[in-house]
């Protein structure tokens, strides 16, 4: 394992630990799905970067929508 991989793994573990149990489970499942896609011959090169950007964009959109819901319903 390279130093970069060790750092990435450590940072991922820190992100996971910061989450409540249910969220940590979802986070780990998402990471496993991403890893499986890579290992099963998923996109490479620029197509991989496009995939990661699409995931980021979707997560950002969902975050913005939920933030708006919370602002409209502060009792959640």
mmCIF file of the N, C-alpha and C atoms, coordinates in Angstrom:
data_MODEL
# 
_entry.id   MODEL 
# 
loop_
_atom_site.group_PDB 
_atom_site.id 
_atom_site.type_symbol 
_atom_site.label_atom_id 
_atom_site.label_alt_id 
_atom_site.label_comp_id 
_atom_site.label_asym_id 
_atom_site.label_entity_id 
_atom_site.label_seq_id 
_atom_site.pdbx_PDB_ins_code 
_atom_site.Cartn_x 
_atom_site.Cartn_y 
_atom_site.Cartn_z 
_atom_site.occupancy 
_atom_site.B_iso_or_equiv 
_atom_site.pdbx_formal_charge 
_atom_site.auth_seq_id 
_atom_site.auth_comp_id 
_atom_site.auth_asym_id 
_atom_site.auth_atom_id 
_atom_site.pdbx_PDB_model_num 
ATOM 1   N N  . UNK A 1 1  ? 0.856   -1.177 0.000   1.00 0.00 ? 1  UNK A N  1 
ATOM 2   C CA . UNK A 1 1  ? 0.000   0.000  0.000   1.00 0.00 ? 1  UNK A CA 1 
ATOM 3   C C  . UNK A 1 1  ? 0.901   1.239  0.000   1.00 0.00 ? 1  UNK A C  1 
ATOM 4   N N  . UNK A 1 2  ? 0.600   2.168  -0.902  1.00 0.00 ? 2  UNK A N  1 
ATOM 5   C CA . UNK A 1 2  ? 1.406   3.390  -0.983  1.00 0.00 ? 2  UNK A CA 1 
ATOM 6   C C  . UNK A 1 2  ? 1.051   4.336  0.154   1.00 0.00 ? 2  UNK A C  1 
ATOM 7   N N  . UNK A 1 3  ? 1.877   5.340  0.370   1.00 0.00 ? 3  UNK A N  1 
ATOM 8   C CA . UNK A 1 3  ? 1.603   6.341  1.409   1.00 0.00 ? 3  UNK A CA 1 
ATOM 9   C C  . UNK A 1 3  ? 0.308   7.086  1.101   1.00 0.00 ? 3  UNK A C  1 
ATOM 10  N N  . UNK A 1 4  ? 0.065   7.368  -0.178  1.00 0.00 ? 4  UNK A N  1 
ATOM 11  C CA . UNK A 1 4  ? -1.182  8.037  -0.576  1.00 0.00 ? 4  UNK A CA 1 
ATOM 12  C C  . UNK A 1 4  ? -2.389  7.165  -0.219  1.00 0.00 ? 4  UNK A C  1 
ATOM 13  N N  . UNK A 1 5  ? -2.312  5.880  -0.500  1.00 0.00 ? 5  UNK A N  1 
ATOM 14  C CA . UNK A 1 5  ? -3.413  4.959  -0.178  1.00 0.00 ? 5  UNK A CA 1 
ATOM 15  C C  . UNK A 1 5  ? -3.645  4.879  1.323   1.00 0.00 ? 5  UNK A C  1 
ATOM 16  N N  . UNK A 1 6  ? -2.551  4.870  2.104   1.00 0.00 ? 6  UNK A N  1 
ATOM 17  C CA . UNK A 1 6  ? -2.683  4.837  3.558   1.00 0.00 ? 6  UNK A CA 1 
ATOM 18  C C  . UNK A 1 6  ? -3.378  6.105  4.053   1.00 0.00 ? 6  UNK A C  1 
ATOM 19  N N  . UNK A 1 7  ? -2.979  7.259  3.529   1.00 0.00 ? 7  UNK A N  1 
ATOM 20  C CA . UNK A 1 7  ? -3.580  8.532  3.935   1.00 0.00 ? 7  UNK A CA 1 
ATOM 21  C C  . UNK A 1 7  ? -5.049  8.565  3.549   1.00 0.00 ? 7  UNK A C  1 
ATOM 22  N N  . UNK A 1 8  ? -5.368  8.118  2.333   1.00 0.00 ? 8  UNK A N  1 
ATOM 23  C CA . UNK A 1 8  ? -6.747  8.109  1.870   1.00 0.00 ? 8  UNK A CA 1 
ATOM 24  C C  . UNK A 1 8  ? -7.591  7.187  2.742   1.00 0.00 ? 8  UNK A C  1 
ATOM 25  N N  . UNK A 1 9  ? -7.085  6.008  3.029   1.00 0.00 ? 9  UNK A N  1 
ATOM 26  C CA . UNK A 1 9  ? -7.803  5.064  3.868   1.00 0.00 ? 9  UNK A CA 1 
ATOM 27  C C  . UNK A 1 9  ? -8.030  5.649  5.259   1.00 0.00 ? 9  UNK A C  1 
ATOM 28  N N  . UNK A 1 10 ? -7.025  6.274  5.825   1.00 0.00 ? 10 UNK A N  1 
ATOM 29  C CA . UNK A 1 10 ? -7.145  6.878  7.155   1.00 0.00 ? 10 UNK A CA 1 
ATOM 30  C C  . UNK A 1 10 ? -8.201  7.982  7.145   1.00 0.00 ? 10 UNK A C  1 
ATOM 31  N N  . UNK A 1 11 ? -8.166  8.847  6.142   1.00 0.00 ? 11 UNK A N  1 
ATOM 32  C CA . UNK A 1 11 ? -9.145  9.938  6.050   1.00 0.00 ? 11 UNK A CA 1 
ATOM 33  C C  . UNK A 1 11 ? -10.557 9.386  5.860   1.00 0.00 ? 11 UNK A C  1 
ATOM 34  N N  . UNK A 1 12 ? -10.698 8.345  5.081   1.00 0.00 ? 12 UNK A N  1 
ATOM 35  C CA . UNK A 1 12 ? -12.002 7.710  4.886   1.00 0.00 ? 12 UNK A CA 1 
ATOM 36  C C  . UNK A 1 12 ? -12.506 7.146  6.206   1.00 0.00 ? 12 UNK A C  1 
ATOM 37  N N  . UNK A 1 13 ? -11.635 6.511  6.964   1.00 0.00 ? 13 UNK A N  1 
ATOM 38  C CA . UNK A 1 13 ? -12.024 5.975  8.265   1.00 0.00 ? 13 UNK A CA 1 
ATOM 39  C C  . UNK A 1 13 ? -12.461 7.088  9.209   1.00 0.00 ? 13 UNK A C  1 
ATOM 40  N N  . UNK A 1 14 ? -11.764 8.214  9.186   1.00 0.00 ? 14 UNK A N  1 
ATOM 41  C CA . UNK A 1 14 ? -12.149 9.348  10.032  1.00 0.00 ? 14 UNK A CA 1 
ATOM 42  C C  . UNK A 1 14 ? -13.533 9.878  9.645   1.00 0.00 ? 14 UNK A C  1 
ATOM 43  N N  . UNK A 1 15 ? -13.782 9.980  8.339   1.00 0.00 ? 15 UNK A N  1 
ATOM 44  C CA . UNK A 1 15 ? -15.098 10.440 7.879   1.00 0.00 ? 15 UNK A CA 1 
ATOM 45  C C  . UNK A 1 15 ? -16.184 9.478  8.347   1.00 0.00 ? 15 UNK A C  1 
ATOM 46  N N  . UNK A 1 16 ? -15.931 8.193  8.227   1.00 0.00 ? 16 UNK A N  1 
ATOM 47  C CA . UNK A 1 16 ? -16.922 7.191  8.634   1.00 0.00 ? 16 UNK A CA 1 
ATOM 48  C C  . UNK A 1 16 ? -17.177 7.261  10.134  1.00 0.00 ? 16 UNK A C  1 
ATOM 49  N N  . UNK A 1 17 ? -16.120 7.370  10.923  1.00 0.00 ? 17 UNK A N  1 
ATOM 50  C CA . UNK A 1 17 ? -16.272 7.405  12.381  1.00 0.00 ? 17 UNK A CA 1 
ATOM 51  C C  . UNK A 1 17 ? -17.054 8.621  12.860  1.00 0.00 ? 17 UNK A C  1 
ATOM 52  N N  . UNK A 1 18 ? -17.018 9.692  12.094  1.00 0.00 ? 18 UNK A N  1 
ATOM 53  C CA . UNK A 1 18 ? -17.708 10.924 12.484  1.00 0.00 ? 18 UNK A CA 1 
ATOM 54  C C  . UNK A 1 18 ? -19.218 10.826 12.294  1.00 0.00 ? 18 UNK A C  1 
ATOM 55  N N  . UNK A 1 19 ? -19.664 9.788  11.621  1.00 0.00 ? 19 UNK A N  1 
ATOM 56  C CA . UNK A 1 19 ? -21.091 9.643  11.314  1.00 0.00 ? 19 UNK A CA 1 
ATOM 57  C C  . UNK A 1 19 ? -21.808 8.802  12.360  1.00 0.00 ? 19 UNK A C  1 
ATOM 58  N N  . UNK A 1 20 ? -23.117 9.067  12.552  1.00 0.00 ? 20 UNK A N  1 
ATOM 59  C CA . UNK A 1 20 ? -23.913 8.169  13.393  1.00 0.00 ? 20 UNK A CA 1 
ATOM 60  C C  . UNK A 1 20 ? -23.962 6.779  12.744  1.00 0.00 ? 20 UNK A C  1 
ATOM 61  N N  . UNK A 1 21 ? -24.300 5.779  13.529  1.00 0.00 ? 21 UNK A N  1 
ATOM 62  C CA . UNK A 1 21 ? -24.233 4.384  13.069  1.00 0.00 ? 21 UNK A CA 1 
ATOM 63  C C  . UNK A 1 21 ? -24.976 4.131  11.762  1.00 0.00 ? 21 UNK A C  1 
ATOM 64  N N  . UNK A 1 22 ? -26.216 4.591  11.640  1.00 0.00 ? 22 UNK A N  1 
ATOM 65  C CA . UNK A 1 22 ? -26.990 4.342  10.417  1.00 0.00 ? 22 UNK A CA 1 
ATOM 66  C C  . UNK A 1 22 ? -26.336 5.019  9.213   1.00 0.00 ? 22 UNK A C  1 
ATOM 67  N N  . UNK A 1 23 ? -25.867 6.223  9.400   1.00 0.00 ? 23 UNK A N  1 
ATOM 68  C CA . UNK A 1 23 ? -25.207 6.943  8.305   1.00 0.00 ? 23 UNK A CA 1 
ATOM 69  C C  . UNK A 1 23 ? -23.878 6.279  7.956   1.00 0.00 ? 23 UNK A C  1 
ATOM 70  N N  . UNK A 1 24 ? -23.167 5.790  8.961   1.00 0.00 ? 24 UNK A N  1 
ATOM 71  C CA . UNK A 1 24 ? -21.897 5.108  8.725   1.00 0.00 ? 24 UNK A CA 1 
ATOM 72  C C  . UNK A 1 24 ? -22.129 3.858  7.879   1.00 0.00 ? 24 UNK A C  1 
ATOM 73  N N  . UNK A 1 25 ? -23.211 3.125  8.175   1.00 0.00 ? 25 UNK A N  1 
ATOM 74  C CA . UNK A 1 25 ? -23.538 1.930  7.398   1.00 0.00 ? 25 UNK A CA 1 
ATOM 75  C C  . UNK A 1 25 ? -23.766 2.290  5.937   1.00 0.00 ? 25 UNK A C  1 
ATOM 76  N N  . UNK A 1 26 ? -24.556 3.336  5.676   1.00 0.00 ? 26 UNK A N  1 
ATOM 77  C CA . UNK A 1 26 ? -24.829 3.775  4.299   1.00 0.00 ? 26 UNK A CA 1 
ATOM 78  C C  . UNK A 1 26 ? -23.530 4.205  3.620   1.00 0.00 ? 26 UNK A C  1 
ATOM 79  N N  . UNK A 1 27 ? -22.729 4.995  4.311   1.00 0.00 ? 27 UNK A N  1 
ATOM 80  C CA . UNK A 1 27 ? -21.445 5.467  3.781   1.00 0.00 ? 27 UNK A CA 1 
ATOM 81  C C  . UNK A 1 27 ? -20.573 4.281  3.359   1.00 0.00 ? 27 UNK A C  1 
ATOM 82  N N  . UNK A 1 28 ? -20.462 3.287  4.243   1.00 0.00 ? 28 UNK A N  1 
ATOM 83  C CA . UNK A 1 28 ? -19.643 2.113  3.924   1.00 0.00 ? 28 UNK A CA 1 
ATOM 84  C C  . UNK A 1 28 ? -20.202 1.314  2.763   1.00 0.00 ? 28 UNK A C  1 
ATOM 85  N N  . UNK A 1 29 ? -21.531 1.222  2.662   1.00 0.00 ? 29 UNK A N  1 
ATOM 86  C CA . UNK A 1 29 ? -22.149 0.518  1.537   1.00 0.00 ? 29 UNK A CA 1 
ATOM 87  C C  . UNK A 1 29 ? -21.888 1.236  0.219   1.00 0.00 ? 29 UNK A C  1 
ATOM 88  N N  . UNK A 1 30 ? -21.968 2.563  0.240   1.00 0.00 ? 30 UNK A N  1 
ATOM 89  C CA . UNK A 1 30 ? -21.687 3.354  -0.967  1.00 0.00 ? 30 UNK A CA 1 
ATOM 90  C C  . UNK A 1 30 ? -20.234 3.158  -1.384  1.00 0.00 ? 30 UNK A C  1 
ATOM 91  N N  . UNK A 1 31 ? -19.327 3.218  -0.420  1.00 0.00 ? 31 UNK A N  1 
ATOM 92  C CA . UNK A 1 31 ? -17.909 3.006  -0.736  1.00 0.00 ? 31 UNK A CA 1 
ATOM 93  C C  . UNK A 1 31 ? -17.675 1.605  -1.300  1.00 0.00 ? 31 UNK A C  1 
ATOM 94  N N  . UNK A 1 32 ? -18.350 0.612  -0.733  1.00 0.00 ? 32 UNK A N  1 
ATOM 95  C CA . UNK A 1 32 ? -18.196 -0.756 -1.231  1.00 0.00 ? 32 UNK A CA 1 
ATOM 96  C C  . UNK A 1 32 ? -18.702 -0.870 -2.666  1.00 0.00 ? 32 UNK A C  1 
ATOM 97  N N  . UNK A 1 33 ? -19.820 -0.222 -2.955  1.00 0.00 ? 33 UNK A N  1 
ATOM 98  C CA . UNK A 1 33 ? -20.355 -0.253 -4.322  1.00 0.00 ? 33 UNK A CA 1 
ATOM 99  C C  . UNK A 1 33 ? -19.380 0.408  -5.297  1.00 0.00 ? 33 UNK A C  1 
ATOM 100 N N  . UNK A 1 34 ? -18.794 1.517  -4.881  1.00 0.00 ? 34 UNK A N  1 
ATOM 101 C CA . UNK A 1 34 ? -17.825 2.191  -5.742  1.00 0.00 ? 34 UNK A CA 1 
ATOM 102 C C  . UNK A 1 34 ? -16.599 1.312  -5.970  1.00 0.00 ? 34 UNK A C  1 
ATOM 103 N N  . UNK A 1 35 ? -16.128 0.670  -4.914  1.00 0.00 ? 35 UNK A N  1 
ATOM 104 C CA . UNK A 1 35 ? -14.965 -0.210 -5.027  1.00 0.00 ? 35 UNK A CA 1 
ATOM 105 C C  . UNK A 1 35 ? -15.276 -1.404 -5.924  1.00 0.00 ? 35 UNK A C  1 
ATOM 106 N N  . UNK A 1 36 ? -16.446 -1.985 -5.760  1.00 0.00 ? 36 UNK A N  1 
ATOM 107 C CA . UNK A 1 36 ? -16.839 -3.116 -6.599  1.00 0.00 ? 36 UNK A CA 1 
ATOM 108 C C  . UNK A 1 36 ? -16.893 -2.714 -8.063  1.00 0.00 ? 36 UNK A C  1 
ATOM 109 N N  . UNK A 1 37 ? -17.406 -1.530 -8.346  1.00 0.00 ? 37 UNK A N  1 
ATOM 110 C CA . UNK A 1 37 ? -17.477 -1.060 -9.734  1.00 0.00 ? 37 UNK A CA 1 
ATOM 111 C C  . UNK A 1 37 ? -16.076 -0.932 -10.321 1.00 0.00 ? 37 UNK A C  1 
ATOM 112 N N  . UNK A 1 38 ? -15.137 -0.445 -9.523  1.00 0.00 ? 38 UNK A N  1 
ATOM 113 C CA . UNK A 1 38 ? -13.754 -0.327 -10.009 1.00 0.00 ? 38 UNK A CA 1 
ATOM 114 C C  . UNK A 1 38 ? -13.161 -1.701 -10.285 1.00 0.00 ? 38 UNK A C  1 
ATOM 115 N N  . UNK A 1 39 ? -13.366 -2.625 -9.363  1.00 0.00 ? 39 UNK A N  1 
ATOM 116 C CA . UNK A 1 39 ? -12.758 -3.945 -9.493  1.00 0.00 ? 39 UNK A CA 1 
ATOM 117 C C  . UNK A 1 39 ? -13.406 -4.797 -10.577 1.00 0.00 ? 39 UNK A C  1 
ATOM 118 N N  . UNK A 1 40 ? -14.655 -4.507 -10.913 1.00 0.00 ? 40 UNK A N  1 
ATOM 119 C CA . UNK A 1 40 ? -15.355 -5.286 -11.932 1.00 0.00 ? 40 UNK A CA 1 
ATOM 120 C C  . UNK A 1 40 ? -15.188 -4.694 -13.328 1.00 0.00 ? 40 UNK A C  1 
ATOM 121 N N  . UNK A 1 41 ? -14.221 -3.835 -13.485 1.00 0.00 ? 41 UNK A N  1 
ATOM 122 C CA . UNK A 1 41 ? -13.926 -3.289 -14.803 1.00 0.00 ? 41 UNK A CA 1 
ATOM 123 C C  . UNK A 1 41 ? -14.748 -2.067 -15.159 1.00 0.00 ? 41 UNK A C  1 
ATOM 124 N N  . UNK A 1 42 ? -15.023 -1.259 -14.172 1.00 0.00 ? 42 UNK A N  1 
ATOM 125 C CA . UNK A 1 42 ? -15.763 -0.024 -14.420 1.00 0.00 ? 42 UNK A CA 1 
ATOM 126 C C  . UNK A 1 42 ? -14.949 0.933  -15.287 1.00 0.00 ? 42 UNK A C  1 
ATOM 127 N N  . UNK A 1 43 ? -15.447 2.129  -15.466 1.00 0.00 ? 43 UNK A N  1 
ATOM 128 C CA . UNK A 1 43 ? -14.774 3.080  -16.347 1.00 0.00 ? 43 UNK A CA 1 
ATOM 129 C C  . UNK A 1 43 ? -13.372 3.430  -15.851 1.00 0.00 ? 43 UNK A C  1 
ATOM 130 N N  . UNK A 1 44 ? -12.533 3.773  -16.811 1.00 0.00 ? 44 UNK A N  1 
ATOM 131 C CA . UNK A 1 44 ? -11.159 4.161  -16.489 1.00 0.00 ? 44 UNK A CA 1 
ATOM 132 C C  . UNK A 1 44 ? -10.831 5.472  -17.171 1.00 0.00 ? 44 UNK A C  1 
ATOM 133 N N  . UNK A 1 45 ? -9.757  6.078  -16.744 1.00 0.00 ? 45 UNK A N  1 
ATOM 134 C CA . UNK A 1 45 ? -9.303  7.335  -17.349 1.00 0.00 ? 45 UNK A CA 1 
ATOM 135 C C  . UNK A 1 45 ? -10.330 8.439  -17.180 1.00 0.00 ? 45 UNK A C  1 
ATOM 136 N N  . UNK A 1 46 ? -10.529 9.239  -18.243 1.00 0.00 ? 46 UNK A N  1 
ATOM 137 C CA . UNK A 1 46 ? -11.484 10.345 -18.157 1.00 0.00 ? 46 UNK A CA 1 
ATOM 138 C C  . UNK A 1 46 ? -12.902 9.899  -17.827 1.00 0.00 ? 46 UNK A C  1 
ATOM 139 N N  . UNK A 1 47 ? -13.296 8.699  -18.244 1.00 0.00 ? 47 UNK A N  1 
ATOM 140 C CA . UNK A 1 47 ? -14.641 8.209  -17.935 1.00 0.00 ? 47 UNK A CA 1 
ATOM 141 C C  . UNK A 1 47 ? -14.799 7.989  -16.433 1.00 0.00 ? 47 UNK A C  1 
ATOM 142 N N  . UNK A 1 48 ? -13.730 7.578  -15.755 1.00 0.00 ? 48 UNK A N  1 
ATOM 143 C CA . UNK A 1 48 ? -13.769 7.414  -14.301 1.00 0.00 ? 48 UNK A CA 1 
ATOM 144 C C  . UNK A 1 48 ? -13.959 8.774  -13.622 1.00 0.00 ? 48 UNK A C  1 
ATOM 145 N N  . UNK A 1 49 ? -13.229 9.766  -14.107 1.00 0.00 ? 49 UNK A N  1 
ATOM 146 C CA . UNK A 1 49 ? -13.380 11.118 -13.560 1.00 0.00 ? 49 UNK A CA 1 
ATOM 147 C C  . UNK A 1 49 ? -14.796 11.637 -13.790 1.00 0.00 ? 49 UNK A C  1 
ATOM 148 N N  . UNK A 1 50 ? -15.365 11.352 -14.951 1.00 0.00 ? 50 UNK A N  1 
ATOM 149 C CA . UNK A 1 50 ? -16.750 11.756 -15.237 1.00 0.00 ? 50 UNK A CA 1 
ATOM 150 C C  . UNK A 1 50 ? -17.722 11.077 -14.268 1.00 0.00 ? 50 UNK A C  1 
ATOM 151 N N  . UNK A 1 51 ? -17.494 9.799  -13.991 1.00 0.00 ? 51 UNK A N  1 
ATOM 152 C CA . UNK A 1 51 ? -18.328 9.072  -13.045 1.00 0.00 ? 51 UNK A CA 1 
ATOM 153 C C  . UNK A 1 51 ? -18.247 9.699  -11.662 1.00 0.00 ? 51 UNK A C  1 
ATOM 154 N N  . UNK A 1 52 ? -17.036 9.959  -11.191 1.00 0.00 ? 52 UNK A N  1 
ATOM 155 C CA . UNK A 1 52 ? -16.870 10.552 -9.862  1.00 0.00 ? 52 UNK A CA 1 
ATOM 156 C C  . UNK A 1 52 ? -17.529 11.928 -9.791  1.00 0.00 ? 52 UNK A C  1 
ATOM 157 N N  . UNK A 1 53 ? -17.434 12.710 -10.866 1.00 0.00 ? 53 UNK A N  1 
ATOM 158 C CA . UNK A 1 53 ? -18.072 14.023 -10.881 1.00 0.00 ? 53 UNK A CA 1 
ATOM 159 C C  . UNK A 1 53 ? -19.587 13.888 -10.847 1.00 0.00 ? 53 UNK A C  1 
ATOM 160 N N  . UNK A 1 54 ? -20.116 12.900 -11.544 1.00 0.00 ? 54 UNK A N  1 
ATOM 161 C CA . UNK A 1 54 ? -21.565 12.664 -11.525 1.00 0.00 ? 54 UNK A CA 1 
ATOM 162 C C  . UNK A 1 54 ? -22.029 12.290 -10.116 1.00 0.00 ? 54 UNK A C  1 
ATOM 163 N N  . UNK A 1 55 ? -21.244 11.486 -9.419  1.00 0.00 ? 55 UNK A N  1 
ATOM 164 C CA . UNK A 1 55 ? -21.575 11.112 -8.037  1.00 0.00 ? 55 UNK A CA 1 
ATOM 165 C C  . UNK A 1 55 ? -21.537 12.354 -7.145  1.00 0.00 ? 55 UNK A C  1 
ATOM 166 N N  . UNK A 1 56 ? -20.508 13.164 -7.296  1.00 0.00 ? 56 UNK A N  1 
ATOM 167 C CA . UNK A 1 56 ? -20.392 14.407 -6.524  1.00 0.00 ? 56 UNK A CA 1 
ATOM 168 C C  . UNK A 1 56 ? -21.574 15.319 -6.805  1.00 0.00 ? 56 UNK A C  1 
ATOM 169 N N  . UNK A 1 57 ? -21.918 15.483 -8.074  1.00 0.00 ? 57 UNK A N  1 
ATOM 170 C CA . UNK A 1 57 ? -23.031 16.366 -8.453  1.00 0.00 ? 57 UNK A CA 1 
ATOM 171 C C  . UNK A 1 57 ? -24.351 15.876 -7.862  1.00 0.00 ? 57 UNK A C  1 
ATOM 172 N N  . UNK A 1 58 ? -24.581 14.572 -7.912  1.00 0.00 ? 58 UNK A N  1 
ATOM 173 C CA . UNK A 1 58 ? -25.825 14.013 -7.360  1.00 0.00 ? 58 UNK A CA 1 
ATOM 174 C C  . UNK A 1 58 ? -25.883 14.218 -5.853  1.00 0.00 ? 58 UNK A C  1 
ATOM 175 N N  . UNK A 1 59 ? -24.765 13.936 -5.178  1.00 0.00 ? 59 UNK A N  1 
ATOM 176 C CA . UNK A 1 59 ? -24.724 14.119 -3.725  1.00 0.00 ? 59 UNK A CA 1 
ATOM 177 C C  . UNK A 1 59 ? -24.929 15.586 -3.358  1.00 0.00 ? 59 UNK A C  1 
ATOM 178 N N  . UNK A 1 60 ? -24.317 16.482 -4.108  1.00 0.00 ? 60 UNK A N  1 
ATOM 179 C CA . UNK A 1 60 ? -24.477 17.918 -3.852  1.00 0.00 ? 60 UNK A CA 1 
ATOM 180 C C  . UNK A 1 60 ? -25.917 18.347 -4.049  1.00 0.00 ? 60 UNK A C  1 
ATOM 181 N N  . UNK A 1 61 ? -26.542 17.875 -5.110  1.00 0.00 ? 61 UNK A N  1 
ATOM 182 C CA . UNK A 1 61 ? -27.941 18.214 -5.366  1.00 0.00 ? 61 UNK A CA 1 
ATOM 183 C C  . UNK A 1 61 ? -28.833 17.721 -4.227  1.00 0.00 ? 61 UNK A C  1 
ATOM 184 N N  . UNK A 1 62 ? -28.634 16.481 -3.809  1.00 0.00 ? 62 UNK A N  1 
ATOM 185 C CA . UNK A 1 62 ? -29.451 15.921 -2.726  1.00 0.00 ? 62 UNK A CA 1 
ATOM 186 C C  . UNK A 1 62 ? -29.229 16.691 -1.425  1.00 0.00 ? 62 UNK A C  1 
ATOM 187 N N  . UNK A 1 63 ? -28.005 17.098 -1.188  1.00 0.00 ? 63 UNK A N  1 
ATOM 188 C CA . UNK A 1 63 ? -27.700 17.874 0.008   1.00 0.00 ? 63 UNK A CA 1 
ATOM 189 C C  . UNK A 1 63 ? -28.434 19.219 -0.030  1.00 0.00 ? 63 UNK A C  1 
ATOM 190 N N  . UNK A 1 64 ? -28.420 19.875 -1.172  1.00 0.00 ? 64 UNK A N  1 
ATOM 191 C CA . UNK A 1 64 ? -29.090 21.166 -1.306  1.00 0.00 ? 64 UNK A CA 1 
ATOM 192 C C  . UNK A 1 64 ? -30.598 21.040 -1.132  1.00 0.00 ? 64 UNK A C  1 
ATOM 193 N N  . UNK A 1 65 ? -31.181 20.006 -1.717  1.00 0.00 ? 65 UNK A N  1 
ATOM 194 C CA . UNK A 1 65 ? -32.622 19.787 -1.583  1.00 0.00 ? 65 UNK A CA 1 
ATOM 195 C C  . UNK A 1 65 ? -32.978 19.537 -0.123  1.00 0.00 ? 65 UNK A C  1 
ATOM 196 N N  . UNK A 1 66 ? -32.220 18.694 0.541   1.00 0.00 ? 66 UNK A N  1 
ATOM 197 C CA . UNK A 1 66 ? -32.524 18.380 1.931   1.00 0.00 ? 66 UNK A CA 1 
ATOM 198 C C  . UNK A 1 66 ? -32.298 19.594 2.830   1.00 0.00 ? 66 UNK A C  1 
ATOM 199 N N  . UNK A 1 67 ? -31.280 20.383 2.537   1.00 0.00 ? 67 UNK A N  1 
ATOM 200 C CA . UNK A 1 67 ? -31.047 21.614 3.295   1.00 0.00 ? 67 UNK A CA 1 
ATOM 201 C C  . UNK A 1 67 ? -32.253 22.530 3.181   1.00 0.00 ? 67 UNK A C  1 
ATOM 202 N N  . UNK A 1 68 ? -32.826 22.621 1.996   1.00 0.00 ? 68 UNK A N  1 
ATOM 203 C CA . UNK A 1 68 ? -34.017 23.445 1.786   1.00 0.00 ? 68 UNK A CA 1 
ATOM 204 C C  . UNK A 1 68 ? -35.206 22.884 2.575   1.00 0.00 ? 68 UNK A C  1 
ATOM 205 N N  . UNK A 1 69 ? -35.374 21.579 2.568   1.00 0.00 ? 69 UNK A N  1 
ATOM 206 C CA . UNK A 1 69 ? -36.450 20.950 3.340   1.00 0.00 ? 69 UNK A CA 1 
ATOM 207 C C  . UNK A 1 69 ? -36.293 21.284 4.823   1.00 0.00 ? 69 UNK A C  1 
ATOM 208 N N  . UNK A 1 70 ? -35.079 21.182 5.331   1.00 0.00 ? 70 UNK A N  1 
ATOM 209 C CA . UNK A 1 70 ? -34.839 21.499 6.744   1.00 0.00 ? 70 UNK A CA 1 
ATOM 210 C C  . UNK A 1 70 ? -35.149 22.946 7.056   1.00 0.00 ? 70 UNK A C  1 
ATOM 211 N N  . UNK A 1 71 ? -34.807 23.835 6.135   1.00 0.00 ? 71 UNK A N  1 
ATOM 212 C CA . UNK A 1 71 ? -35.074 25.259 6.350   1.00 0.00 ? 71 UNK A CA 1 
ATOM 213 C C  . UNK A 1 71 ? -36.575 25.535 6.395   1.00 0.00 ? 71 UNK A C  1 
ATOM 214 N N  . UNK A 1 72 ? -37.339 24.786 5.625   1.00 0.00 ? 72 UNK A N  1 
ATOM 215 C CA . UNK A 1 72 ? -38.780 24.979 5.572   1.00 0.00 ? 72 UNK A CA 1 
ATOM 216 C C  . UNK A 1 72 ? -39.503 24.263 6.713   1.00 0.00 ? 72 UNK A C  1 
ATOM 217 N N  . UNK A 1 73 ? -38.873 23.248 7.287   1.00 0.00 ? 73 UNK A N  1 
ATOM 218 C CA . UNK A 1 73 ? -39.499 22.472 8.365   1.00 0.00 ? 73 UNK A CA 1 
ATOM 219 C C  . UNK A 1 73 ? -38.486 22.307 9.506   1.00 0.00 ? 73 UNK A C  1 
ATOM 220 N N  . UNK A 1 74 ? -38.277 23.351 10.286  1.00 0.00 ? 74 UNK A N  1 
ATOM 221 C CA . UNK A 1 74 ? -37.224 23.304 11.310  1.00 0.00 ? 74 UNK A CA 1 
ATOM 222 C C  . UNK A 1 74 ? -37.449 22.267 12.407  1.00 0.00 ? 74 UNK A C  1 
ATOM 223 N N  . UNK A 1 75 ? -38.635 21.656 12.466  1.00 0.00 ? 75 UNK A N  1 
ATOM 224 C CA . UNK A 1 75 ? -38.879 20.647 13.488  1.00 0.00 ? 75 UNK A CA 1 
ATOM 225 C C  . UNK A 1 75 ? -38.323 19.264 13.131  1.00 0.00 ? 75 UNK A C  1 
ATOM 226 N N  . UNK A 1 76 ? -37.706 19.131 11.931  1.00 0.00 ? 76 UNK A N  1 
ATOM 227 C CA . UNK A 1 76 ? -37.113 17.838 11.539  1.00 0.00 ? 76 UNK A CA 1 
ATOM 228 C C  . UNK A 1 76 ? -35.815 17.593 12.239  1.00 0.00 ? 76 UNK A C  1 
# 
